[in-house]
Amino acid sequence: MSSKILILGAGGLVGSELVLRGAARGFEVSGRSRAECDITRPESVGRALAGQPFEAVVNCAAYNAVDRAESEAEAANLVNGAGAGYVAAAASAAARKIIHYSTDFVFDGRRSSPYVETDPPNPLSAYGRSKALGDEAVRTGNPRHFILRVGCLYGARGQGFGSTLARRLRAGERVRADGERRVQPTWARAVADQTLALLPSKRFGLYHAMCHGETSWADFAVELARLAGFNPRLVEAVAT
């Protein structure tokens, strides 16, 4: 018998990959878009879970406008903090697992070596603080939790730099990209696969889930242009 999972934020970058990969791996997937389930409203979350024998709830819904969050901290906290807590609590009440996505922005970026799961968060941005609030809400709201820290995501969907890069290069647009900061570009499909690998487990807790290797966004853009047959001279490396 296949496991049934509920994906909130199913139309986004990771959520859309989970819908596709979950079905391909034999999971019975039920997806909800933001219009179908607003995680900032507990009654909306309750309706999404009501009467459904889900094994787990995967919350892909989030406020991801990193720069705009500086002027919209309350909105970011509502979605990433309170909303994540509502989902965790509803899943706990139904004795269901919760999968929640955190971010590398909970760290201050001052280390010269990779962060590990035991490193204490020290967010410097409104977005990072909102995600740290959500992490704590999930931890305290549901003992059956998996928290996956991800970052530098790219894929077929989404509005982040990595996801929009191919479209911009295909259009012949000149791209100014950070040539200094070291990042770990992480494919949304890899995050989906790691999520699905964890689902049957009972080893609950916090995991860092990013692809190996490191580069700059400028070098990533140049390599994408080369592989896709676009003009790599469209990429201009700039200071952080």
C-alpha positions in Angstrom: 0.0 0.0 0.0 1.5 3.4 -1.0 2.1 6.1 1.5 -0.1 9.2 1.2 1.5 12.6 1.6 0.0 16.1 1.6 2.1 18.9 0.0 1.4 22.5 0.9 2.7 25.1 -1.5 2.6 22.5 -4.3 2.9 25.0 -7.1 6.3 26.3 -6.0 9.9 25.4 -6.8 10.3 22.4 -4.4 6.6 21.6 -4.1 6.2 21.0 -7.8 9.2 18.7 -7.9 7.8 16.8 -4.9 4.5 16.3 -6.7 6.3 14.8 -9.7 8.9 12.8 -7.9 6.6 11.5 -5.3 4.1 10.1 -7.8 7.0 8.5 -9.8 8.2 6.8 -6.6 4.8 5.4 -5.7 3.7 7.9 -3.1 0.0 8.9 -3.2 0.5 12.6 -3.5 -2.1 15.3 -2.7 -1.0 18.9 -3.4 -2.5 22.2 -2.3 -1.6 25.5 -3.7 -1.6 28.7 -1.7 -5.1 29.5 -3.0 -6.3 26.1 -1.7 -4.6 26.3 1.7 -3.4 29.5 3.4 -1.0 28.4 6.1 -1.4 31.7 8.0 -5.0 30.7 8.8 -5.3 27.7 11.1 -8.8 26.9 9.9 -7.5 26.6 6.3 -4.8 24.2 7.4 -7.3 22.2 9.4 -9.6 21.8 6.4 -6.7 20.6 4.3 -5.9 17.8 6.7 -9.4 16.9 7.8 -10.5 13.4 7.2 -7.4 12.4 5.1 -5.1 9.5 6.1 -1.9 11.3 5.3 1.3 9.8 6.6 3.1 13.1 6.4 2.5 16.8 5.7 5.3 18.5 3.7 5.2 22.3 4.0 6.7 24.0 1.0 4.7 27.2 1.5 7.0 30.2 2.5 7.6 33.9 2.2 10.8 33.9 0.1 11.3 37.6 -0.9 14.5 37.9 1.0 15.2 41.6 0.3 11.6 42.7 0.6 11.3 41.1 4.0 13.4 43.9 5.4 10.3 46.2 4.9 7.7 43.4 5.4 9.0 41.7 8.5 5.5 41.2 9.9 4.4 39.4 6.7 7.5 37.3 6.7 7.0 36.3 10.3 3.3 35.5 9.8 4.1 33.0 7.0 7.5 31.6 7.9 7.0 31.7 11.7 3.4 31.5 12.7 2.2 29.7 9.6 4.9 27.0 9.9 3.7 26.5 13.5 0.1 26.1 12.5 1.0 23.4 10.0 3.2 21.5 12.6 0.5 21.7 15.2 -2.2 20.5 12.9 -0.1 17.6 11.8 0.8 16.7 15.4 -2.9 16.7 16.4 -3.5 14.2 13.6 -0.4 12.2 14.7 1.3 12.9 11.4 4.9 13.7 10.5 5.8 17.2 9.4 8.5 18.1 6.9 9.6 21.7 7.1 12.2 23.6 5.0 14.6 26.0 6.7 17.4 28.1 5.1 21.1 28.9 5.2 20.0 32.5 6.1 19.6 31.4 9.7 23.4 31.7 9.9 25.5 34.9 9.8 27.9 33.7 7.0 31.0 34.7 9.0 32.5 31.2 9.1 35.1 30.1 6.5 34.1 26.5 6.7 30.7 24.8 6.1 28.0 25.0 8.8 26.8 21.8 10.4 23.5 20.9 12.1 24.8 21.6 15.6 25.9 25.2 14.9 23.7 27.8 16.6 21.7 30.1 14.3 22.5 33.8 14.2 20.3 35.3 11.5 21.2 38.9 10.4 18.2 39.5 8.1 14.5 39.8 8.6 14.0 36.8 6.3 16.5 34.7 8.3 14.9 35.7 11.6 11.4 34.7 10.3 12.7 31.3 9.2 14.4 30.8 12.6 11.1 31.5 14.2 9.5 28.8 12.0 12.1 26.3 12.9 11.5 26.7 16.6 7.7 26.6 16.1 8.0 23.3 14.2 10.4 21.8 16.8 8.1 22.6 19.7 4.8 22.0 17.8 5.4 18.5 16.5 7.8 15.8 17.9 7.6 13.9 14.5 9.4 16.6 12.6 12.0 16.7 9.9 13.6 20.1 9.4 15.6 20.4 6.2 17.9 23.4 5.8 18.3 24.3 2.1 19.5 27.2 0.1 20.8 28.5 -3.3 17.9 26.6 -4.9 17.3 26.4 -8.7 15.0 24.5 -10.9 12.3 24.7 -13.5 10.1 26.9 -11.4 10.6 29.7 -8.9 11.7 33.3 -9.1 15.2 33.1 -7.6 18.4 33.9 -9.4 19.2 30.3 -10.2 15.7 29.5 -11.6 15.4 32.6 -13.8 19.0 32.5 -15.1 18.3 30.3 -18.2 15.3 32.4 -19.2 17.4 35.6 -19.0 20.3 34.1 -20.9 18.0 32.7 -23.6 16.6 36.1 -24.1 20.1 37.6 -24.6 19.9 39.6 -21.4 23.1 40.7 -19.8 23.4 39.1 -16.3 25.4 40.7 -13.5 26.2 38.0 -11.0 28.0 37.8 -7.6 31.6 36.7 -8.4 32.8 36.6 -4.8 30.5 34.9 -2.3 30.8 31.1 -2.3 27.5 29.2 -2.6 26.3 25.6 -3.0 23.7 25.7 -5.9 21.1 23.1 -5.0 18.7 21.5 -7.5 15.1 21.5 -6.3 14.8 17.9 -7.6 17.6 16.8 -5.4 15.9 18.3 -2.4 12.7 16.5 -3.4 14.5 13.2 -3.6 16.1 13.7 -0.2 12.7 14.6 1.3 11.2 11.4 -0.1 14.1 9.3 1.2 13.5 10.7 4.7 9.8 10.2 4.8 9.7 6.5 5.8 12.2 7.1 8.6 11.6 7.9 12.2 15.0 9.5 12.7 13.4 12.9 13.3 15.3 16.1 13.6 17.3 18.7 11.7 19.2 17.9 8.5 21.3 20.1 6.1 20.2 19.1 2.6 22.2 20.9 0.0 24.2 19.7 -3.0 27.9 19.1 -2.7 30.6 21.4 -4.1 30.9 25.2 -4.1 31.1 28.0 -6.7 30.1 31.6 -7.2 26.8 32.6 -8.8 28.9 34.2 -11.6 30.8 30.9 -12.3 27.5 29.0 -12.1 26.0 31.3 -14.7 28.9 30.9 -17.0 28.8 27.1 -16.8 25.1 27.1 -17.4 25.5 29.3 -20.4 28.2 26.9 -21.8 26.2 23.8 -21.2 23.0 25.2 -22.6 24.6 26.8 -25.7 24.0 30.4 -24.6 26.6 33.2 -24.8 28.8 33.1 -21.6 30.0 36.6 -22.4 26.5 37.8 -21.3 27.6 37.1 -17.7 29.4 39.8 -15.8 31.0 39.0 -12.4 30.5 41.7 -9.9 31.4 42.3 -6.2 29.1 41.0 -3.5 
